[in-house]
Amino acid sequence: MGLQWVNNSALEKKYVTQAFELGLKGRYDVLLAYYGDKLFQLPATIVVAQIKDEMGISITEHSIYTLKKRIKKKQRKSAHAADLVAA
């Protein structure tokens, strides 16, 4: 039995699978919007298995590492902007 993640997004599962089936350029953004940041805080191996179990989508661990880097970069930018506003 796989882990169950609460989907806080208005996106539906079918849109995520469709984005991957069509090979859309922003498919990982759609995946991130569907799951949110919490899933991607886990090790990449677990994330890959969870997505495969729940969505039937095969992705590489490298793709997850790249997505994690993007998330961290976005969080750093947000924190920096908040610091500038507070100053």
C-alpha positions, 0 to 999 in steps of 0.5 A: 500500500502506497503513501496517501498524499492530500491533494490541495490543488484544484488540479485533477489527476487526469490533467497530470497524466495527460501532461506527461502523456503529451510530453508537455514542457511544463509537465513537472510544474503540473506535477508540482502543482498537483502534489505541492512541496511536501512530497518532494521533501522526501528522498527521490526514490520514495517520490518516484515510487509514489508517483508510479503507484498513484499516477502510473507515471514513470519518471527518473530520480534525476528529474526529481533532483532537478525539481527539488533544486527548482523548489529550493531556488524558488524558496530562496528567492521568496525568502530574499524578497521577504527580507527586502520588504522587511528591511 
